[in-house]
Amino acid sequence: MCIIQNMLRYYTKQITNVDPLKPKMMKLAYTGKITFNINGTTIHFALIVPLNKNLTKLNAISDERHYIFIKTYDQLCLLVID
């Protein structure tokens, strides 16, 4: 795990011409327990995947949430899924 973290730090430092306050890398996992261990977030929360209560189909996201998502992650360069 230490080697992977060092590689990610090196890679993100090499990215230029970006806003330092916007995320350039995201660490995602399926469950909350794993996200805690990798210091990341769940896939559904990060990618704004809205599910209905029956968990049978996807619901559309609103235009406002879509705009916020695009503005937040427009400089995302690396996505790590555990």
Secondary structure as UniProt FT lines:
FT   HELIX           2..14
FT   TURN            20..21
FT   STRAND          25..29
FT   HELIX           32..38
FT   STRAND          41..42
FT   HELIX           43..46
FT   TURN            47..48
FT   TURN            53..54
FT   HELIX           63..72
FT   TURN            74..75
FT   STRAND          78..81
//
